[in-house]
Amino acid sequence: MADPSLVASHPDVGQQLDAGGSQRARLLEGMIQAVAEKGYAAATVTDVVRAARVSRGTFYAQFASKEDCFLDAYKYGIDVIVERIRAAIRAQDGDWVARLRTAIRAYLETLAGEPRFARTHLFEVHLAGPRAGAERDAALRAFADRYRSSFRAALRERPELRMPSDDALFILSAGVDQLVCARVRAGELALLPDLTDELTLTAVAFLEGAAQVPFPASRGLAAQVPFPASRGPFPASPGSAAATNPTTPEEGS
């Protein structure tokens, strides 16, 4: 197989590859490689099994369809990105703005260094149907939750600020990804980390602005309702028993 993709950094995939190459792990890797080469619409199960060096029968013993394999690979990749962001934050001992900047840079550097998964996350997932669209939304909410964690730290330092609503944080997360998409379409994937300061400034201004605009009475305390607890680092593989007992990340991670 080609050099491992971002998906192979997930322990549920990478450890199986290291142990001798489980067929499921090889197929997940093969899917990312086939989609990176041809795009989701054009990539076929034949392309995936060729990249994974397994039989077509083996594919259907592991996955019901191309879509199922793609979605599992996508979710593993998103888990890796979220964990890299969290690890970067844990290693940063500065104030909340410094930690926010570190998180944003970790996201941009991960995409810049993983062009195959960057294409999957930014473009191909939109072509893979409604279920993929839902997973894309879930990914954006996971990134929005990282902004929420950074903003919680800001509120501890500056209690006059106010946490933006869930929808507002989703808008921030989606807006960042739209800018990233535009830069990648312009051939600037390797330059994504250069957006770090601009995006940090935007996120800080977003939080500052939320404190200046009064909410309608009908909103009540909606802006103060937190996201559901996100999954811990490297959630269990889809469908496993452990996936029903997720861990809660420490606040601010």
C-alpha positions in Angstrom: 0.0 0.0 0.0 1.0 3.7 -0.4 2.2 5.7 2.6 -0.3 5.6 5.4 -2.9 8.4 5.5 -4.3 10.4 8.5 -6.7 7.6 9.1 -3.9 5.2 9.9 -3.0 7.5 12.8 -6.1 6.4 14.6 -5.1 3.5 17.0 -8.0 1.4 15.9 -6.6 1.4 12.4 -2.9 1.9 12.8 -2.4 -0.7 15.4 -4.2 -3.3 13.2 -2.0 -2.3 10.3 1.1 -2.6 12.4 0.0 -6.0 13.7 0.1 -7.5 10.2 -2.5 -5.6 8.3 -6.1 -6.5 9.3 -8.3 -6.6 6.2 -10.7 -4.0 7.6 -7.9 -1.6 8.4 -6.4 -2.1 4.9 -9.8 -1.4 3.4 -10.2 1.8 5.3 -6.8 3.0 4.1 -7.5 1.8 0.6 -10.7 3.9 0.6 -8.9 7.1 1.5 -6.3 6.4 -1.2 -8.9 5.6 -3.9 -11.0 8.7 -3.1 -7.9 10.9 -3.0 -6.9 9.6 -6.4 -10.2 9.6 -8.2 -12.8 11.3 -6.1 -15.7 9.7 -4.2 -18.0 9.5 -7.2 -15.5 7.9 -9.6 -13.8 5.6 -7.0 -15.2 2.1 -7.1 -15.0 -0.9 -4.7 -12.6 -2.4 -7.3 -10.3 0.6 -6.8 -10.5 0.2 -3.0 -9.7 -3.5 -2.9 -6.9 -3.0 -5.4 -5.3 -0.3 -3.1 -5.9 -2.6 0.0 -4.7 -5.7 -1.8 -7.6 -7.8 -0.7 -10.4 -9.5 -2.6 -13.8 -8.1 -3.5 -15.4 -10.8 -1.3 -13.3 -9.6 1.6 -14.6 -6.1 1.2 -18.3 -7.2 1.4 -17.5 -9.3 4.4 -16.4 -6.1 6.2 -18.7 -3.4 4.7 -22.2 -3.4 3.2 -21.3 -0.8 0.6 -18.7 1.7 -0.6 -20.6 4.4 1.4 -20.3 2.5 4.7 -16.5 2.0 4.2 -16.1 5.7 3.3 -18.1 6.9 6.3 -16.1 4.8 8.7 -12.8 6.1 7.3 -14.1 9.6 7.4 -15.1 9.4 11.1 -11.7 7.9 12.0 -10.0 10.8 10.3 -12.1 13.4 12.1 -11.3 11.7 15.4 -7.6 12.0 14.7 -7.9 15.7 13.9 -9.9 16.5 17.0 -7.4 14.6 19.2 -4.5 16.5 17.6 -6.2 19.7 18.4 -6.7 18.6 22.0 -3.2 17.4 22.4 -1.9 20.8 21.1 -4.0 22.6 23.6 -2.8 20.5 26.5 0.8 21.3 25.6 0.1 25.0 25.6 0.4 26.8 29.0 -0.4 30.3 27.8 -3.7 32.2 28.2 -6.9 31.4 26.5 -6.0 33.3 23.3 -2.7 31.4 23.1 -4.5 28.1 23.5 -7.1 29.1 20.9 -4.4 30.1 18.5 -2.6 26.7 19.1 -5.8 24.8 18.4 -6.5 26.6 15.1 -2.9 26.1 14.0 -3.0 22.4 14.8 -6.1 22.1 12.6 -4.6 23.9 9.7 -1.2 22.1 10.0 -3.0 18.7 10.1 -4.9 19.4 6.9 -1.8 20.9 5.2 0.2 17.8 6.1 -2.5 15.3 5.1 -3.6 16.3 1.5 -5.5 13.0 1.0 -7.7 13.4 4.0 -8.0 17.2 3.4 -9.6 16.4 0.0 -11.9 13.9 1.7 -13.0 16.2 4.5 -13.3 19.4 2.5 -14.7 18.2 -0.8 -15.5 14.6 -1.3 -17.7 14.1 1.7 -20.3 16.5 0.1 -20.6 14.0 -2.8 -21.2 10.9 -0.7 -24.9 11.3 0.1 -27.1 12.4 3.0 -25.4 10.2 5.6 -22.1 11.7 4.7 -23.7 15.1 5.0 -24.8 14.3 8.5 -21.3 13.1 9.4 -19.9 16.4 8.0 -22.3 18.3 10.2 -21.1 16.2 13.2 -17.5 17.0 12.4 -18.3 20.7 12.3 -20.0 20.4 15.7 -17.0 18.7 17.1 -14.8 21.6 15.9 -17.4 24.1 17.3 -17.1 22.3 20.6 -13.3 23.1 20.6 -14.2 26.8 20.2 -16.6 26.4 23.1 -13.8 24.9 25.3 -11.5 27.8 24.5 -14.3 30.3 25.1 -15.0 28.8 28.5 -11.5 29.6 29.5 -12.1 33.2 28.3 -15.2 33.5 30.4 -13.3 32.4 33.5 -10.8 35.3 32.9 -13.4 37.8 31.7 -16.9 37.1 33.2 -18.4 40.0 31.4 -18.2 38.0 28.2 -21.0 35.7 27.1 -20.9 32.2 25.5 -22.2 32.3 21.9 -25.1 30.0 21.2 -24.7 26.5 19.7 -25.8 27.7 16.3 -23.4 30.7 16.5 -20.5 28.4 17.2 -21.6 26.1 14.3 -21.5 29.2 12.1 -18.0 30.0 13.3 -16.8 26.4 12.6 -18.4 26.2 9.2 -17.1 29.6 8.2 -13.6 28.7 9.0 -13.9 25.5 6.9 -15.4 27.5 4.0 -12.3 29.8 4.0 -10.1 26.7 4.2 -11.9 25.2 1.2 -11.5 28.3 -0.8 -7.7 28.4 -0.2 -7.3 24.7 -1.0 -9.3 25.2 -4.3 -6.9 28.0 -5.1 -3.9 25.6 -4.7 -2.8 26.9 -1.3 -3.1 23.7 0.8 0.5 24.0 2.0 -0.1 27.6 3.0 -3.1 26.9 5.3 -1.0 27.5 8.5 -0.6 31.1 7.4 -4.3 31.7 8.2 -3.6 31.1 11.9 -3.5 34.7 13.0 -6.4 35.9 10.9 -8.6 33.0 12.1 -7.6 33.6 15.8 -8.5 37.3 15.5 -11.8 36.3 13.9 -12.7 33.9 16.7 -11.7 36.4 19.4 -13.8 39.1 17.7 -16.7 36.6 17.5 -16.6 36.1 21.2 -16.3 39.8 21.9 -19.2 40.5 19.6 -21.5 38.0 21.3 -21.2 40.0 24.5 -22.3 43.2 22.8 -25.5 42.1 21.1 -28.5 41.6 23.4 -30.5 38.4 22.8 -34.2 38.5 22.1 -36.3 37.6 25.1 -37.5 34.5 23.3 -34.0 33.2 23.4 -34.0 33.0 27.2 -31.0 31.2 28.4 -30.5 29.3 25.2 -27.0 30.8 24.7 -25.9 29.3 27.9 -26.8 25.7 27.1 -23.6 23.7 26.5 -23.0 21.2 23.8 -23.5 17.6 24.8 -20.2 16.2 26.2 -18.0 15.2 23.2 -16.4 11.9 22.9 -13.0 11.3 24.6 -9.8 11.0 22.7 -10.0 8.4 20.0 -13.6 7.2 20.5 -14.2 3.5 20.1 -14.6 2.1 16.6 -18.1 2.4 15.1 -20.4 -0.2 16.3 -18.2 -1.5 19.1 -19.4 -2.0 22.7 -17.0 0.7 23.9 -18.7 3.2 21.6 -21.8 3.1 23.9 -19.7 4.3 26.9 -17.8 7.5 25.8 -15.6 9.4 28.1 -16.1 13.1 28.8 -13.1 15.3 27.9 -11.8 17.6 30.6 -13.0 21.1 30.3 -10.8 23.4 28.3 -9.0 20.5 26.6 
